[in-house]
């Protein structure tokens, strides 16, 4: 008996007499996505959606964002670009910022892009950890308030984090299978992404990988070393070239970057980072009291969970998959915990991303502990801990977003007031909060002192003869010498000194 089906039809056509009629083209069959990929896609999609719902696309740009976006913006001159900064973020936002000044469009673009990046970073670990561990790690990292707050912002730290996560996973895959060229490319591209965003952070995050490749014989892979070093050099090339073109050389740029960051040296900033967990985006100086213990509990428990994960991995005789990301997390966090004199929660995002996988693996193992009583009890305790953790994270996030949005609206109000006073593009803004307010107003920004000093009082006087210039002074403050004779105005709680010759609603 002949079976009916495509093969039987083909055989019959081949043996029949007469001309053959061309049949329809064979359908292309695509392999359905695995359940693991679907789970990771759900986590990444929920992460992007949570950003849009919780962080408010219209939040406005912060100080650092204004610097980065102004480099490629179409409506505002580029702000002074200090030595520590790199050009990765301006290039990242250029597809949007080059044609629109809408902050909402920029936030949506970055939220979608950050969700896709998280999916790819987690997927790089397929074959090293089970899919349920990867999805759990994605949930742990994506629900931190600092991750949700900074992923849709024009800032480099989240991108260093996903680069470190992707690169470490690809590194372990390439070690396990030297013929895996995809993993090899992943190492190089991830290193380039990190160095493109923040070269010094890229070096710290990859330092344990470089040590393994150079100092441990069984880990030596010339191709892998070439991919890692080549990626770092490719990503940092523009920063190094710019150092010689605009900053007096590489050594001078590194020295200037250290000075701007308060002078790198032995500074224990662990307590500063702890105090910043309550939602302080920049803790400098960090003299406030620590937030409530419920806010900081997860941060104190995290290293204990990491140590326990390392112990479990060693006992299970599979230490590399756990110890390597833990070492990279410790290396990435080290300069921001012990070498810098202030704190910002975003500095530790690469460490949080790398810690998420070993901790998630530990928690999944705890959830699967055998026993008719122990397993249900463990699941209940883990669920309660997760719910409490999420409640704390979202409470801090809501508080931080609300406070930040209010501050940015004040800057926008000052910019609108400047326009009413006749300070319109092309124009110049100096004084307090001059960088974001100048960006909002479409003006250039300048300072005669401080870390971002880029002009002199004489230059500002000369500019005031041909362009509208305004100096912003906080209540109770005094104007700089070059603005003593300028006309004062009250704008949104600030005293604004406008150069002579500018009339409200008009121009010079």
N, C-alpha and C positions, 0 to 999 in steps of 0.2 A: 504494500500500500504506500502510495506517495503522500508525503506531508504537504499540505497546502501552506503557502507562505511565499515570501519574496524569492527564496532560493529556487523553489519549484517553478515559479513563474519565469525566472531567468533561464533555467535549463530548457524549459519548453520553448522559449523564444529562440534560443540558440539552435535548436534542432528543427525548427519549423522551416518550411520552404517559403520563398518569397522575400521581398524586401522587409527589412526591420524598420519599424517606426520608432523614432526616438521617444523615449519615455521621459517623464518628469525628472528633474535633477534630484539626486538623492538628498534627503534631508540631513542637515548638519546637526549632530547630536552633541549637546554640551553637558558635561557632567554637572549634576545638581550640586549646589553648595553643601558642604558638610554641616552637620549640626553644630560643630564647634565654631565654624565661620559665622553661622547665623547668630549664635550667642554673642560672639564678639561684635558683630554688626549692631545687634540690639543695644549692647552696652554703649558703643560709640555713638549711635544715633540718639539714645537717651541723654548722653552727655552733651551733645550739641544742642538738643532741645532745651535741656535744663539751663544752659547758658542764656539762651534767648528769653526764657521765662523769668529767670531769677536775677540776671545781671543788668537787664534793661538796655536794649540797643541804643537808646538815646541818652546814656549816662554822660556823654561828653568825654573829651580827651584829658588825661592828666598831664603833668609837667613833662615827664619823660616821653610819653606818647607824642606830645606836641613837637618835641625835638625830632623824634624819628619820622613822624608823618610829614613834617614841614620840609624834609629833604626832597620829597617827591611830589608835594602838594602843588596843585595848580593855582590856588587862590592866596597863598601866603609865602613870603620869602623863607628860605632855609634858616633855621636857628643855628647858633653856634654849636658845633659838634665836638665835644670834649674828648680827651685822649682815651678814656676807657671804652667808649662806645664803638660799635662795629656796624657795618652797613647791611647786615643781614635783614634786620627788621624793615628798613626803608624799601629794600627790594621785595620783601614779602608783601608789603601793603601797596606797592606801586600799581598793580593792576586795578585797584579801586581808587586809591588816593590821587592818582594822576588825572582822573576825570571827574571826580565828585568830592565835595567837601562834606557829604552826609556821614555823620558818625554812625547812624543806624545801619547804613549799607555796609560800612567797614566792619561793624560788630557782627553782622550776619555772615559776611564773608569769612571772618576769622573763626567764628563759631563752627561753621561747616567744615572749614579746613582743619581745625583742631580736632574735630570728631573723626575725620578721615585719618589724620595722623595717629590718633590713639589706636584706631583699628589696625593700622599697619604695624605699629610698634608692638602690640600684643600678638599679632599674627606671626611676627618674627620669632616668637618663642614656641611655635608649634613643633611638636616632637621632643621638646625638652620638658615641658610641663603639660599635664592634661588640659583639655579645653575648659573644664570647670574651674581649674585653678587660674587660668588666664582670664576668664570672665570675672571671677571673684577679685583678682588683682585690679582689673579695670574698674570695677565698682569702688574698691577701696581708694584708689588714686583719684578717680573722677568725682567722688563725693566730698573730697576735702574742700573747705571753703576757699583756700588759696588757689587750688587748681581751677575751680569754677570761676573765680574772680579774675584770674589773669589769662586764662586761655583765650578769651575773645578780645584781649587788649593787644595793642601794638607794642609788645614788650618781648624781650628775647628769652626769658627764663623757661617758659613752657616748652619752647622749641628745643632748647638744650636738653630738657627733661625727656622728651619723646625721642630725641636723637640718641641720648645715652641708653634709653631702654631698648631701642631698636638695635643699636650697635652692639650692645652686650649680648643680646640674644643671637644675632647673626655671628658674633665671634664664637660662641659656644657651638653653634651648628657647624661652622667651618672647621673648628677643631675636631669635632666628632666625625665629619665627613669632608676630607680635603677636596673632594671632587665637586662639592656643592658651590658652584660658581655664583649662584644667586646670593648665598650667604656672604660670599667674598665681596661682591658688589655692595651688599647691604652694609658691611663694615665700613667700606670706603665712603659711601654716600652719607652714612650717619655721622661719621667723623667730620666730613666736610660741612654738614648742616650745623653741627655744634660749633665748629670753628668759625663758620660764617656768621653765627649769632654772637658768640662771645669766645674769642680764642683762648683766653686764660681758663675759662670754665671747661672748655673742651679738653685741655691738657690734664686738668685735675680729674675729670670724669673718666679718662682713658688711661690714667697712669698705672693702675694695677694690670691692665691688659698689656701695656708696654713692658712692664716688669716681667710678666709671665713669658712673653715672647722672647725676651732677651736673656733672662737669667735662669729659666727653668728648661732643662734640655728637652724633656718630653713634650713641652708645649711649643717648642720652636717650629714655626712654619714661615719660611721666607716669604711666600706669597701673601700670607695673612699680615705679616709685619709690613710688607710693602703697601698693602691696601690701607692699613690703619694709618701709617705715617703719611702716605700719599694723600689720603683724605684730609688729614689735619693740615698739611701744607697747602693743599688746593683751597680749602675753606679760609685759611688765614692769609693767603697770598695778598689779597687786596688790602687787608689791615696792615701788613708789613710794608707794602709799597707806599701806602698813604702815610705811614710813619716817616719815611724818608722824604716824601714830597711836602708834607704839611706840618710835621711835628719835630723836625730836627733829628730824625733817626730813630731806630727801634729802641735803643737804650733810653733815649730821652722820652719817648712816648710811654714806655713802661714806668719810668720814674714819675712822669706827670700823672699817669693813671694811679700810681700808688699814693701820690700826694693828695689827689682829689678824693680818694677814698680814705683819707685820714692818716695815711702812712701805714703800709702793711708791715706787720711785725707781730710779736707775741701779744695778742689781745684776746682774752677769754670772753667771747660774746655769747656763751650758752645762755646766761641769764637774760641777755638782751633779746635773744630769739624767743625765749619763753614769754617775756613781757609783751612781745609783739603779736602773740597768738590771739589776742583779743580783738584783732582787726586793725591794728596800726600798720599801715602800708609802709611807713618808714619810721624807724625808731632811732632818731639821731638828734639830740642825745636821748638815751633811753633811761630816763630816771623815774618813770611812773611805776606804780605798784603792779605786781603780776595780776593777771585776770583771775577769775574764779577758778577753783581747782577743777571743776567740771569741764572748763574750757581747755585746760592744759593737761588733763589726765591722759588723753590719747598720746600726747607727745612724750610723756614720761614713760608710758607703757611700751611705746614703739621699739626702743632699743632692747628691752627685755624680750619682747616677742622675736626680734631679729636674732638675739643670742640663742633663744630656745630653738628657733628654726635651724640655726647652724648646727646645734647639738643633735637634733633629730636627723639632719642630713648626713652627718658624720657616722652616726650609728647605723643608718641605712646603707652606708657605703656608696653614696652618690653625692659627695660633697661639692663637686664643681658647680653644678647648676644652682646651688644656693650660696656657696662661699664667694664665687666670683661677683655676682651682683651686689652682695653685701659689701665686699671690698671696694667696689666702684662707688657705692653709695657713701661709704665712709670717706673715701678720697674726695668725692665731689663736695661733701659737707664740710670737710676739714677747714678750708680757708675762711669760710663764713662763720665757723664756730670758734676758731682760735687765732685768726690772723687779721681780723678787721674789728674796728672799734665801734661798730654800730650794727643794726640789724634791720632786715626786711624779710617778711615771711617768704616772699617769692624766691629768695636766694637758695632756699633748700628744696625747691621743686624737683631738681634732678635726683636728689637723694630720696625723696618720697616716692618717685616713680620706680626707682630701682629696688627700694625696700618692699614695695607692694607685692611683688611676686613671691619672695620667700615667706612673707607673713601670710599671704593668701594660701600658699601651700600648707603651711602649718595649721591654719584654721580649718581648711578642708579636711585635713587628716584628723583633727580633733572631732569634726562633725561626723566622721565615719568610724569613730571608736566603737568597738564591739561591746555588746552587753545589752540586755533587755531593759535595764534601768539606766545605766550610764549613758547610753547613746541618746535617749529622749531628753535626759536631764542636760546633757551637754548642748544639744540643739536649742533647748529653751534658753539656756544661759547665753549662748552665742547670739541668738536672735534678739534678746533683750539688750545685750551690749551693742549690737549693731544699730538698733532703733535709737538708743540713747545717743550713740555717736553721731548718727545722722541728724538728730534733733539739735545737738550742740553746733554741728558744722553749719547747718542752714540758719540757725539763729545768728551766729557770728557773720555769716555771709550777708544776711538781710541788713544787719546793723551797718556793716561796712559799705554796702552799696548805697544805702540811704544817706549816710554821712558824706560819701564821696560825691554822689549826685548833687547834693546841696552845695558842696564846695565848687563844683564845676559850673553850676548855675550862677553862682556869684561871679565867677570869672566871665561868663557870657554876659551878665548884666553890666559889668564894667566895660566890656568891649562895646556893647550897645551904647553906653553912655559916652564913650570916646567918639563914636560915630556922630552922636548928636552935637558934640562939641566941635565937630569939624575935623577930627583926627581920622582921616580915611586914607586908604591905600592910594599912592605909596606914602608910607608914614613910618615912624619909629617910636617904639615904646621902651622905656627903661624903668627901673625901680622895682618895688615888691611884686612878686608873682608875674614878672614881666614876660616870661617865655610863653606860658599858656594864654595869657590875656592878649599878647601881641598876635599869637596864632589865631585866636578867635576873631580879632579885629582885622586880620589880613595885613598886619604891619610887620616890619622887621623888628628884631629885638636886640638889645645891646646892654652890656654891663661894663663898668669901669673897674670893678674889683670882684674878689671872690673866685670860685673855681672856674666860672665861665666868663671871665673877663676877656673881652674881645674888642675894646675900643678905649678911647680916652675922652676926657671932658672936652678937650679942644675939638675933637672930631664931632662930638654931639652938638657943640655950638655951631660948627660949620654946617652940619646937616640941618639944623633948625632954621638956617637962613633960606633954605630952599624947599624943605618938606615939613609937614606937620609933625611935631614931636611932643610927646607927653611923658611925664615922669610920675610914677605911682608911689605914694607915700602912705604908710599905715597911720591910723589915728594916733595923734600924740607925737609923731615923728617929725623930723625936719627934712626939707628938701636938700639935695646936693647943691654945692656951690654954683654950678652952672644954671640951676633952675630957680635961684633965689628971687629973681626979678620977674619970673613968669607968672601968669595969671592962675590963681588957685581955684579949684572947683570941687564940690562934693559929689562923688559918684559911687553909689552902692556901698557906702561906708568907707570909702577911700578918699583921700585928698589927692586930686589930680592937678598937676601943674602943667599948663599948656604953653608952649612957646609963643611969643608975640607974633601977631600977624595971622593967626588962625581964628576964624569967626565961626560961631555955631552954625552948622549946616553948610558951611562953605569951605573954601580952601585958601591956601596962601596965595 
